[in-house]
Amino acid sequence: MKRILFLTDHLGGGGAPISILALASTLAGYGCSVTIVSLQDKVWHDPPEGVNIQVLRFTYRGPWQKYRRYHIHALRLNDWIDNQANPFDLIVANMHYSHQVAIRSCLRDRAWLCIRTDPGAELAGSRRSGRLARLRHLYHGRRVLCISKGILDSLHALDIVPAETQVIHNIIDASAIQLAMQKPVSYEDFIVFVGRLDRRQKRYDRLFKAYKQSGISQCLVVVGDGELDEAKVLAGSLGIADRVVFVGKQSNPYPYIYHARLLVLSSDYEGFGRVIAESLVCGTPVVSTDCPSGPREILKGKLSTCLVPLDDGEALSRRMAELIDNPPAIDPAYYSAYTPDNIVDQYLHLLDRDG
C-alpha cells in the first residue's frame, strides 16, 4: 500500500483545508494510506474515512523562539518522521508555514511544496525586496506543485526557477455538490458572493460599487465570514444596505450558489478560484475579474466573456447586468477536468515517480 503524507498549516475553515481533505479522501478511496499532519491545533473538520490526521503543533515562547520557530518546528517534525514504522512514498506540504518548516526538515529534498495562492500577492507594499528574497529562498531550486498554471507563471515572472514543477488543479466533486445544492434557501431572485470577506484579496468594495452601478434589481446575498462589520458599514455608505444580505459563513453554501441568478467574484488575486468551478457545477453563471491566477483557466472558451479586466469596475457592473439578462449555457465539459478521477490520476502519476 502506497503511503502519502500531507503537511498543512491547519485544517480550519474552507479553501485549502477543504481541498486537502477532499484529495486525501479520494486517494484513500483508491487504496492509499493517507496521513495529514496539521502544524496547528486547528482541526475544524472530521477526518474522512481512511485518513489519519495528526496534530504536531509548536507554540513559541519569547522572541528567540519566535525567530527560530521554523527550525524548532522542523526538528519536531523530524522526530515524528523518525518514529514512523514505514517511510512515505509521496510528501506534499501545503501553505506557507508548512513550506517554511518542510525546507528546514529532513523532508527538504523530497517534499513537493504545493502553492495555493498567487505568489505575486506577497509583494505588495514597501518591503517588496525582502518578500521577494523570502519567496526565492522558499521555492528556487525546490520541487513545486501549483494548483493553477497562473501560479507557475507568476513564479517564472519573478525569476524563481524550481527544480521540478507540476500543475494539478483542485478536486471539484460534482456529484457531491449537486446533491448538497438541492436544499432550499430563504431568498429568491438574487445574485451571490461566496468567500471570506477580505478587502485586500476579495475586494468586496469593488463588488459593492459595481453592484450599485449595475442597476440590477436582484438583491446581493453575501455568504462568508471575515470583515463583516466593515463590509456592512461600506454597504451603508453606498446606500445599498437594504439590498445586500449578509448570511455569514455556511457549512453548505451550494444551495445559495444553485438558486442564485449569478455568482460574482471580484478578487485582486486567487490561487485557483474554486468557487468559480463550484458555481459551474451548480449551473450558475459567473462574472469574475480576470485576476491572477485561476479564473482564466476555468472560464475558457465561450465562458471567457465572463471575465472582466481587473481594475475596470464599470466593465464588472455592465457584465453583471448583461449576464442576468442573457446567461450562458453551462456545459459539464467546463468542469470535467477537475473531477476526482482526473485529479487523482495525476497524483498517482506523481506517486509512481516518487515511490
DRENSE-712247 format. One record per atom (N, C-alpha, C): residue in three letters; x negated, y negated, z. Coordinates in steps of 0.02 Angstrom, whole numbers, plus 32768, in hexadecimal, padded with zeros to 4 digits. Layout:
AlaXYZ...
end
This chain:
Met7FD6803C8000Met800080008000Met7FD47FC18000Lys7FE17F947FD2Lys7FBA7F567FCDLys7FCE7F278006Arg7F9B7F068023Arg7FA67EDA805CArg7F9A7E928048Ile7FCB7E678058Ile7FC97E218044Ile7FCE7DF58082Leu7FA47DC18085Leu7FA67D9180BCLeu7FB67D4C80A0Phe7FEA7D2E80BDPhe7FF97CE880AFPhe7FE87CC080EELeu7FBF7C8E80E5Leu7FAD7C60811BLeu7FD47C20810FThr7FF47C048144Thr801C7BC8813BThr80167B9B8178Asp80207B5A816DAsp801E7B2B81A4Asp80557B3B81D7His80917B4A81BDHis80CB7B5781E8His81017B7981BELeu81367B8D81DFLeu81717BA881BDLeu81AF7B8381D7Gly81AB7B4281D7Gly81E27B1881ECGly81FE7AF181B2Gly823F7AE381B3Gly825D7ABA817FGly82637ADF813DGly826B7AB78107Gly82757AD580C5Gly82377AD0809BGly82417AC88059Gly82087ABF802CGly81D87AF9802CAla819A7AEC803EAla81657B1E803BAla81757B5C8065Pro818C7B5480A5Pro819B7B9080CCPro81CF7BBE80ACIle82037BA1808FIle82367BC9806EIle82197BEE8032Ser81EE7BCB800CSer81CF7BEA7FD2Ser81A17C247FE7Ile817B7C19801CIle814D7C4D8035Ile81757C8A804CLeu81AA7C7E8072Leu81D37CB6808BLeu81F57CDC8053Ala820D7CB88021Ala822E7CD97FE8Ala81FD7D057FC2Leu81C07CEB7FB9Leu818D7D127F96Leu81787D4F7FBFAla816E7D458001Ala815A7D7C802DAla81907DB3802DSer81CF7D9E8031Ser82067DCE8032Ser82087DF77FF2Thr81FF7DD67FBAThr82027DF97F79Thr81C77E287F71Leu818B7E137F86Leu81517E3F7F81Leu81597E7C7FAFAla81767E727FEBAla81847EAA8017Ala81B47EDB7FF6Gly81E57EC07FD2Gly82147EEA7FAEGly81F47F137F77Tyr81BA7EFC7F60Tyr81947F217F2DTyr81637F537F4CGly81677F5C7F8EGly813E7F8E7FAFGly80FC7F757FCBCys80F27F337FCCCys80B57F187FE8Cys80BD7F0E8034Ser80857F128057Ser80847F02809ESer80727EB880A4Val80A17E8F80BCVal80987E4780BBVal80977E2B8102Thr80637E038111Thr805D7DE18151Thr80587D968144Ile807D7D6F816BIle80787D27816AIle805B7D1081ACVal80257CEA81AAVal80087CCD81E6Val80177C8381E6Ser803C7C6C8218Ser804C7C258220Ser801A7C078252Leu7FFB7BD0823FLeu7FC97BB18269Leu7FE77B81829CGln80297B7A829BGln804D7B5482CEGln80857B8082EAAsp80967B718328Asp80CE7B958348Asp810F7B748333Lys811C7B7682F2Lys81567B5582D4Lys81737B8482A0Val81997BB482B9Val81B77BE7828EVal82027BE18296Trp82227BC28266Trp826A7BB4826BTrp82957BE48243His82757C148223His829A7C4381F9His828F7C8B8211Asp82C27CB3820AAsp82BB7CFA821CAsp828D7D1C81E9Pro82647D4B8200Pro82387D6E81D1Pro82607D9981A0Pro82517D968160Pro82727DC28131Pro82637E0B8140Glu828E7E37812BGlu82837E7E8136Glu82417E958117Gly82197EB8813FGly81DA7ED28127Gly81A07EA18129Val81AB7E648143Val81777E318146Val81637E26818FAsn81227E29819DAsn81077E1F81E0Asn80F17DD681E7Ile810C7DB38219Ile80F97D6D8226Ile80D27D698267Gln80977D4A8263Gln806C7D40829DGln80607CF582A6Val805D7CE082E5Val804D7C9A82F4Val80067C978311Leu7FDC7C6E82F4Leu7F977C67830ALeu7F897C1C8313Arg7FA37C018348Arg7FA07BB88351Arg7F627BA38378Phe7F527B64836FPhe7F1D7B458396Phe7F317AFC83A3Thr7F327AE883E2Thr7F427AA383F4Thr7F027A848411Tyr7EEA7A5283EETyr7EAB7A348404Tyr7EB57A0A8443Arg7E7F7A048469Arg7E7F79DC84A5Arg7E4379AC84A3Gly7E51796D84A0Gly7E1C793C84A0Gly7E01792D845APro7DDC78F88453Pro7DC378E28411Pro7D93791283F0Trp7D6979348418Trp7D39796283FATrp7D5D799C83D9Gln7D8E79BA83FCGln7DB379F283DEGln7DDD79DB83A3Lys7DF6799E83A6Lys7E1B7984836CLys7DEE7980832FTyr7DB179678339Tyr7D8279618302Tyr7D6E79A582E6Arg7D6A79D88312Arg7D547A1A82FEArg7D8E7A4C82F5Arg7DCB7A3282F0Arg7E057A5F82F3Arg7E067A9382BBTyr7DF27A80827FTyr7DF27AB08249Tyr7DC07AE88256His7D857AD6826DHis7D527B09827CHis7D687B3782B4Ile7D837B1A82E9Ile7D997B448322Ile7DD17B72830DHis7E007B5882E7His7E377B8282D0His7E1E7BB882A1Ala7DED7BA98278Ala7DD07BDA824BAla7DB07C138273Leu7D8F7C0382AALeu7D717C3882D4Leu7DA67C6582F1Arg7DDE7C498305Arg7E157C72831EArg7E337C9E82E7Leu7E377C8282ABLeu7E4E7CA98272Leu7E1D7CE38264Asn7DDC7CD58268Asn7DAA7D0A825EAsn7DB37D438290Asp7DBF7D3182CFAsp7DC97D658302Asp7E077D8F82F1Trp7E3B7D6E82DBTrp7E797D9282C9Trp7E6C7DC1828EIle7E497DA9825CIle7E397DD28221Ile7E0F7E0F8236Asp7DDE7E048262Asp7DB37E3A8278Asp7DD97E71829CAsn7E117E5F82BBAsn7E397E8F82E1Asn7E6D7EB482B7Gln7E6F7EA58276Gln7E9F7EC8824BGln7E837F0D8238Ala7EAE7F3E8239Ala7E997F83822CAla7E817F8C81E4Asn7EA17F6881B6Asn7E917F70816FAsn7E897F2B814FPro7E5F7F26811CPro7E557EE580FBPro7E927ED280D0Phe7E977E9280C0Phe7ECC7E7A8094Phe7EB47E7A804CAsp7EE17E8C801EAsp7ED07E8F7FD8Asp7ED97E4C7FB4Leu7F067E227FCFLeu7F127DE07FB2Leu7F1F7DAF7FEBIle7EFE7D757FE9Ile7F047D43801DIle7F157D007FFCVal7F4C7CE28013Val7F637CA17FF7Val7F6F7C718031Ala7F4A7C3A8032Ala7F527C068065Ala7F7E7BCF8048Asn7FB27BBC806EAsn7FE37B8B8057Asn7FE07B4C8082Met7FE17B148063Met7FE47AD28084Met7FA17ABB809EHis7F9D7A7A80ABHis7F5D7A5880B4His7F367A7180F1Tyr7F557A76812BTyr7F307A8A8166Tyr7F147AD1815ESer7F3D7AFD8142Ser7F267B428137Ser7EEB7B458106His7EEB7B1880D5His7EB27B1580A8His7E737B0180CDGln7E7A7ACF80F9Gln7E407AB8811FGln7E247AF0814CVal7E517B178169Val7E3B7B4E8194Val7E1D7B86816BAla7E3D7B978134Ala7E277BD0810BAla7DE07BC680F0Ile7DCF7B8980D9Ile7D8D7B7F80BCIle7D557B7F80F0Arg7D687B7D812FArg7D377B808165Arg7D347BC58186Ser7D5B7BF3816CSer7D627C35818ASer7D3F7C6A815FCys7D447CA88175Cys7D287CE0814FCys7D4E7CEC810ELeu7D867CCA8105Leu7DAF7CD380C8Leu7D9B7CA38091Arg7D697C78809DArg7D5B7C408070Arg7D517C558027Asp7D327C8E801CAsp7D237CA37FD7Asp7D5A7CCE7FB8Arg7D8A7CE47FE2Arg7DBD7D117FC9Arg7E017CF17FC3Ala7E0F7CBF7FEDAla7E537CA37FF0Ala7E627C787FB3Trp7E9E7C7F7F9ATrp7EB97C507F69Trp7ED97C177F8FLeu7EC87BDA7F7ELeu7EE57B9F7F9DLeu7F207B887F73Cys7F5C7B947F8DCys7F997B847F68Cys7FAC7B3B7F75Ile7FA77B117F41Ile7FB77ACA7F48Ile80017AC17F35Arg80277AA17F62Arg806F7A9D7F5AArg80887A557F51Thr805B7A257F4DThr807079E17F3DThr803A79C07F14Asp804B798A7EF2Asp801C796B7EC5Asp7FE2794C7EECPro7FA479607EDEPro7F6A79477F05Pro7F5F78FD7EFCGly7F7478E17EC5Gly7F6B78997EBAGly7F92786F7EEBAla7FC6788D7F09Ala7FEF78677F39Ala7FC878557F77Glu7F9278797F86Glu7F6A786A7FC1Glu7F3C782E7FB7Leu7F3978157F7ALeu7F0677E27F6BLeu7F21779B7F6EAla7F5F77927F87Ala7F7A774F7F8DAla7F58772A7FC7Gly7F5576E87FC1Gly7F3B76C17FF8Gly7EF276AF7FF1Ser7ED876918025Ser7E9576748023Ser7E5D76A6802EArg7E6E76E38045Arg7E3A77148055Arg7E357749801EArg7E3F77347FE0Arg7E4177627FA7Arg7E01778B7FA2Ser7DC6776A7FA8Ser7D87778E7F9DSer7D7D77C57FD0Gly7D8F77B7800FGly7D8977EA8043Gly7DB878248038Arg7DF478148023Arg7E25784A8016Arg7E1078747FDALeu7DF678547FA7Leu7DDE78797F6CLeu7DA578A77F7FAla7D78788F7FA9Ala7D4178BA7FBFAla7D5A78F77FE5Arg7D8E78ED800EArg7DAB79268032Arg7DCB79588003Leu7DEE793E7FD1Leu7E0D796B7FA0Leu7DD879947F7BArg7DA279747F68Arg7D6C79977F44Arg7D4C79CC7F71His7D4379BB7FB1His7D2779EB7FE0His7D557A287FE7Leu7D977A1C7FE5Leu7DC67A527FEDLeu7DC97A807FB0Tyr7DCC7A627F74Tyr7DE07A8A7F3ATyr7DAA7A937F04His7D777A6A7F03His7D437A727ED0His7D1D7AB37EDCGly7D1C7ADD7EA9Gly7CF87B1D7EADGly7D1D7B537ED4Arg7D5D7B477EE4Arg7D857B797F09Arg7DB47B9E7EDAArg7DD67BCF7EF8Arg7E0C7BF37ED4Arg7E4D7BCD7EE2Val7E6B7BB27EADVal7EA57B867EB6Val7EE17BA37E90Leu7F197BA57EB4Leu7F587BBC7E97Leu7F887B817E9CCys7FA67B6D7E65Cys7FD37B337E62Cys801A7B4A7E52Ile804C7B297E71Ile80917B3B7E63Ile80AD7B167E27Ser80857AEC7E08Ser80997ACE7DC8Ser80597ABD7DA1Lys80607ABA7D60Lys80267AA87D36Lys80127A5F7D43Gly80437A367D55Gly803579F07D62Gly800479E77D9BIle80077A127DCDIle7FD87A0F7E05Ile7F917A1D7DECLeu7F8B7A507DC3Leu7F4A7A617DA7Leu7F2F7A287D7BAsp7F5B7A097D54Asp7F4779D07D2BAsp7F2E79967D57Ser7F4F798C7D90Ser7F3A79577DBESer7EF479647DDALeu7EE679A37DEALeu7EA379B47E01Leu7E6F79A47DCCHis7E7D79B87D8EHis7E4E79AA7D58His7E44795F7D4EAla7E7B79397D54Ala7E7678F07D4CAla7E4B78D07D82Leu7E4678F27DBBLeu7E1B78D97DF2Leu7DD578F67DEFAsp7DC579187DB8Asp7D8379387DAFAsp7D75796C7DE5Ile7DA9798E7DFAIle7DA379C67E29Ile7DA87A067E00Val7D747A2E7E01Val7D717A6A7DD7Val7D6E7AA87E05Pro7DA67ACB7E0DPro7DA57B087E35Pro7D7C7B3F7E13Ala7D687B707E3AAla7D457BAA7E1DAla7D747BD57DF5Glu7DB27BDE7E0EGlu7DE67C047DEBGlu7E287BE17DF6Thr7E547BE57DC5Thr7E967BC67DCBThr7ECD7BF57DB2Gln7F067BEF7DD2Gln7F437C117DBCGln7F7D7BE07DC6Val7FAD7BE27D9AVal7FEB7BBD7DA2Val80247BEF7DA8Ile80447BF17DE2Ile807D7C1D7DEDIle80B37BF47E0FHis80EC7BEF7DEFHis81237BC67E0AHis81437BE77E47Asn816D7BC17E69Asn81947BDC7EA0Asn81C97C0D7E88Ile81DB7C3B7EB3Ile82147C677EA6Ile82557C427EAEIle82827C4A7E7EIle82C77C317E85Ile82F57C6D7E7CAsp83147C837EB3Asp833E7CBE7EB2Asp83857CAA7E9EAla83927CAD7E5CAla83D27C957E42Ala840D7CBC7E5FSer84067CFD7E67Ser843E7D257E80Ser84517D107EC7Ala841F7D057EF2Ala842D7CF07F37Ala844B7CAA7F39Ile84327C7D7F0FIle844D7C397F0EIle84957C387EF6Gln84A37C5E7EC1Gln84E67C5F7EA5Gln85197C7F7ED3Leu85027CAA7EFFLeu852E7CC67F32Leu853A7C927F6AAla85057C6F7F7EAla850A7C3F7FB5Ala852F7BFF7FA1Met85317BEF7F61Met854C7BAE7F4CMet85987BAC7F4AGln85B87BE57F53Gln86007BE97F48Gln862A7BCA7F81Lys860C7BBE7FB9Lys86327BA47FF2Lys864C7B5D7FE4Pro86877B4C7FFFPro86A27B087FF3Pro867D7AD3801AVal86837A958003Val86697A5B8027Val86A27A298031Ser869679F7805ASer86CB79C9806DSer86D3798E803DTyr86AF798F8006Tyr86B079557FD9Tyr86C1796A7F92Glu86DE793C7F6DGlu86EF79487F27Glu86D4790F7EFDAsp86C3791F7EBFAsp86AD78EE7E8FAsp867478C37EAAPhe863A78E17EB1Phe860078BF7ECEPhe85C078D37EA9Ile858C78AB7EB3Ile854978BE7E9EIle852178CB7EDDVal84E778EC7ED7Val84C479037F12Val847978F77F0EPhe845C78E87F47Phe841478E97F51Phe8406791C7F87Val83D579497F7CVal83C3797C7FACVal837879777FB8Gly8364796D7FF6Gly831D79698007Gly831279428046Arg82D779458060Arg82C5791F809CArg82C278D5808ALeu82E178AC80B3Leu82E0786480A8Leu829C784880BDAsp82717844808CAsp822D782A8095Asp822277F6805FArg822477B78074Arg822277818042Arg81E377838018Arg81AA77958037Arg816C77958012Arg816D77C67FD8Gln818778027FE2Gln818878337FADGln81CA78347F87Lys8201783A7FAALys824278467F8BLys826278077F70Arg824C77CD7F88Arg8262778C7F6FArg82AE77857F6DTyr82CD77917FA7Tyr831577887FABTyr8328773F7FA0Asp82FA77107FA9Asp830876CA7F99Asp831476C27F4EArg82EC76E47F25Arg82F776E37EDCArg833A77027ECALeu834B77397EEBLeu838A775B7EDFLeu83C5772E7EEFPhe83C4770F7F2APhe83FD76E57F3FPhe840776AA7F10Lys83D1768A7EFCLys83D676507ECFLys83F076667E8AAla83D8769F7E71Ala83F076B77E30Ala843A76CC7E34Tyr844B76EB7E6CTyr849176FF7E76Tyr84BF76C27E75Lys84AC768D7E98Lys84D476507E98Lys84D976337E52Gln84A176317E30Gln849F76127DEEGln84C6763B7DBASer84CB767D7DC4Ser84EB76A87D93Ser8535769A7D8AGly855576827DBFGly859C76747DBBGly85C976B17DBBIle85AD76EC7DC7Ile85D777287DC6Ile860577287E03Ser863F77487DFCSer867177467E31Ser8667777E7E64Gln864277B17E53Gln863877E97E80Gln860F77D37EBECys861F77F07EF8Cys85F677E27F33Cys85B578097F2FLeu858477F27F54Leu854278127F57Leu853D78377F9AVal853678797F97Val852E78A27FD3Val84E478B17FDCVal84C978A08016Val848378A98025Val847B78E38055Val84597918803EVal844E79548066Val84057957807AGly83F7794E80BBGly83B2795180D2Gly83A879288111Asp837279378134Asp836179118170Asp832678E38161Gly830678CA8195Gly82CE789D818AGly82DF785781A1Glu82D478268175Glu82DE77E08186Glu832777CB817FLeu835277EC81A5Leu839A77E0819FLeu83AD779981B2Asp8393778181EAAsp83A5773E8201Asp8390770981CFGlu8353770F81B5Glu833976DF8185Glu836276E18144Ala8375771E812FAla839C772580F1Ala83E2770780F9Lys8400770F8133Lys844276F3813FLys844076A68140Val840B768B815EVal84037642815FVal83FC76288117Leu83D4764B80EFLeu83CA763680A9Leu840C76398082Ala8432766F808BAla847276748068Ala84A0763B807CGly849F762880BDGly84C875F080D3Gly84B275AF80B4Ser847175A480B1Ser845775658095Ser8466755E804BLeu846F75978028Leu847F75967FE1Leu84CA75947FD4Gly84F17597800AGly853975948002Gly855975D47FEAIle8538760D7FF5Ile8553764D7FDDIle855E767E8016Ala855D76658053Ala85637692808DAla85A476BA808CAsp85DA769D8071Asp861A76C08070Asp861E76F58039Arg85EA76F8800EArg85EB77277FD6Arg85B2775A7FDBVal85887754800EVal855177848019Val856077AC8057Val856477EE8050Val8576781B8087Val85397843809BPhe8525783D80DAPhe84EB786180F4Phe8504789E811AVal84F678D98102Val850D79168123Val84D6793A8149Gly8499791E8148Gly8462793C816DGly8448797A814ALys8419799A816CLys83FC79D88152Lys842F7A108156Gln84347A388121Gln84637A70811EGln843D7AB18114Ser844E7AE4813DSer842D7B258135Ser843D7B4380F1Asn84767B3180D4Asn84897B478092Asn849D7B0A8068Pro846E7AEC8045Pro847E7AB0801EPro849E7ABF7FDATyr849F7AFF7FC7Tyr84B37B0F7F82Tyr84FC7AFE7F72Pro852C7B047FA0Pro85707AEE7F8EPro85737AA47F7DTyr854B7A7B7F9ETyr854A7A347F8ETyr852F7A287F47Ile84FD7A507F34Ile84E27A4A7EF0Ile85147A647EBDTyr85327A9D7ECBTyr85607ABE7E9DTyr859D7A927E8FHis85B97A747EC2His85F77A4D7EBAHis85EA7A067EA2Ala85AB79F17E9FAla859B79AD7E8AAla85A079A67E3EArg85AD79697E28Arg85AD795B7DE0Arg856579557DC6Leu853779437DF3Leu84F379337DDELeu84C579347E1BLeu8488794D7E12Leu845579477E46Leu842179167E2EVal840A78E97E5CVal83D978B67E4AVal839B78BF7E75Leu836178BF7E54Leu832078C27E76Leu82FA78837E62Ser82E6785B7E93Ser82C978197E85Ser828178147E9ESer825E784B7EA3Ser821C784E7EC4Ser81E5782A7E9EAsp81B278167EC5Asp817477FE7EA7Asp814678377E95Tyr814C786F7EBATyr812478AB7EAATyr814678E87EC8Glu813879207EAAGlu815079617EC1Glu811879937EB7Gly812279CF7ED1Gly80F47A057EC1Gly81107A2F7E89Phe814F7A417E90Phe81727A6A7E5EPhe81B67A4C7E4EGly81D87A317E80Gly821C7A187E75Gly824E7A517E7AArg82487A787EAEArg82717AB47EB7Arg82BC7AA67EB1Val82D27A6D7ECCVal83197A5F7ECCVal83347A557E85Ile83097A427E56Ile831F7A3C7E11Ile83327A817DF5Ala83067AB17DFEAla83157AF57DE6Ala83527B127E0AGlu83587B047E4BGlu83927B1D7E70Glu83D27AFE7E56Ser83D07ABE7E44Ser840A7A9D7E28Ser841F7ABC7DE6Leu83EE7ACC7DBCLeu83FD7AEC7D7CLeu841D7B307D88Val84057B557DBAVal84247B967DCBVal846D7B8C7DDECys847C7B557E00Cys84C17B467E14Cys84EB7B2B7DDAGly84CC7B207DA1Gly84F07B057D67Gly84FB7ABA7D6BThr84D57A987D96Thr84DE7A507DA0Thr84A77A297D7CPro84B979F97D52Pro848679D27D2FPro845B79AA7D5FVal842079977D48Val83EF79737D71Val83D779357D4BVal83D078FE7D70Val83A978C57D59Val836D78BF7D87Ser833278BB7D6BSer82F678B77D95Ser82C578867D78Thr829F78657DA5Thr8265783F7D8FThr8232786F7D71Asp821078577D3FAsp81DC78807D1EAsp819B78787D45Cys819D78907D83Cys816578877DB1Cys813678C37DAFPro80F978BA7DC5Pro80CE78F57DCFPro80EB791D7E0ASer80ED79617E08Ser80CE79877DD4Ser80FF79B77DB3Gly813879C67DD1Gly816179FD7DB9Gly819B79EF7D8BPro81BE79B67D91Pro81FD79AE7D6CPro81F979BA7D21Arg81C479A17D01Arg81C179A87CB8Arg81B479F17CA3Glu819D7A1B7CD3Glu81937A627CC3Glu81D47A897CC9Ile82067A6E7CECIle82467A8F7CF4Ile82797A737CC2Leu827B7A317CBCLeu82AB7A117C8FLeu828A7A0B7C4ALys828C7A427C26Lys826C7A477BE5Lys82A17A4C7BAEGly828A7A497B70Gly82B87A507B37Gly82EE7A1C7B38Lys832C7A317B31Lys83637A017B30Lys836C79DD7B72Leu835379FB7BA8Leu835B79DB7BEALeu832679A57BF6Ser82F7799C7BC8Ser82C479687BD2Ser82E279227BD3Thr831E791B7BB6Thr834078DA7BB7Thr835978C97BFDCys835678F97C2BCys836B78EC7C70Cys833378CC7C99Leu82F878C47C7CLeu82C078A37C9DLeu82BF78597C8CVal82AE78307CBFVal82A877E87CB3Val826377D17CCAPro8249779C7CADPro820777837CC2Pro820777737D0DLeu81CD777D7D2BLeu81C6777B7D73Leu81DD77397D92Asp81CA77017D76Asp81D876C07D94Asp820D76997D6EAsp823B76BB7D4EAsp8270769A7D28Asp82B376A87D49Gly82C4767F7D7BGly830276887D9FGly833F76807D73Glu833976537D41Glu837276497D13Glu837F76877CEAAla834976A87CD3Ala835276E67CADAla8371771D7CD9Leu835D771F7D19Leu837977517D46Leu83C477467D4FSer83D877077D59Ser842076F97D62Ser844777077D22Arg842A76F67CE9Arg844C77017CAAArg8454774C7C9CArg842077737CA9Arg842477BB7C9CArg845677DD7CCBMet845A77C67D08Met848C77E17D37Met84D277D97D1AAla84E1779D7D02Ala8524778F7CE6Ala853077B87CA7Glu84FC77BE7C7DGlu850477E47C3EGlu8512782E7C4BLeu84EF784B7C7CLeu84F878937C88Leu853978A27CADIle855378727CD2Ile8596787B7CEFIle85C978827CB7Asp85C378597C83Asp85F3785A7C4BAsp85E678937C1BAsn85A578A57C10Asn859478D97BDFAsn856079087BFDPro857479347C29Pro854479627C49Pro852A79967C17Pro84EB79A77C1APro84CF79DA7BEEPro84E57A207C04Ala84E77A4E7BD5Ala84F57A947BE6Ala84B67AB27C05Ile84C07AD97C3AIle84877AF87C5DIle84857B427C4AAsp84507B547C26Asp84477B9A7C11Asp84197BBD7C43Pro84277BFD7C54Pro83FB7C227C82Pro83B27C247C6BAla83A67C1B7C2BAla83617C1C7C12Ala83387BE37C31Tyr83597BAF7C48Tyr83357B767C64Tyr83147B877CA7Tyr832B7BBB7CC9Tyr830D7BCD7D0ATyr82F77C167D0DSer82F87C397CD5Ser82E67C807CD5Ser829D7C8C7CE6Ala82717C5C7CDAAla822A7C657CE7Ala821B7C6B7D32Tyr824B7C577D5DTyr823E7C547DA5Tyr82607C8D7DCBThr82787CBF7DA7Thr82987CF87DC8Thr82667D1D7DF4Pro827F7D3F7E29Pro82517D657E53Pro82257D967E2DAsp82437DBA7DFDAsp821C7DEB7DD7Asp81E27DCA7DB1Asn81F07D917D91Asn81BB7D707D6AAsn81837D557D96Ile81957D377DCEIle81627D1A7DFAIle813A7D507E1DVal815C7D847E35Val81387DBA7E57Val81097DDE7E27Asp811D7DE77DE9Asp80EF7E057DB8Asp80AD7DE07DB5Gln80B07D9E7DB9Gln80727D767DB6Gln80487D7F7DF5Tyr80697D857E2ETyr80437D927E6CTyr80277DD97E6DLeu804C7E087E52Leu80327E4C7E4ELeu7FF57E507E21His7FF57E287DECHis7FBB7E257DBFHis7F7F7E097DE6Leu7F8C7DD57E0ELeu7F577DB87E37Leu7F3E7DEB7E6ALeu7F6C7E127E85Leu7F5C7E457EB5Leu7F307E7B7E96Asp7F407E8E7E59Asp7F177EC17E37Asp7ED07EA87E2BArg7ECA7E677E1CArg7E877E4B7E12Arg7E5F7E4A7E53Asp7E807E367E89Asp7E5C7E2E7EC9Asp7E537E707EECGly7E857E9C7EE5Gly7E847EDB7F0BGly7E5A7F107EEA
end
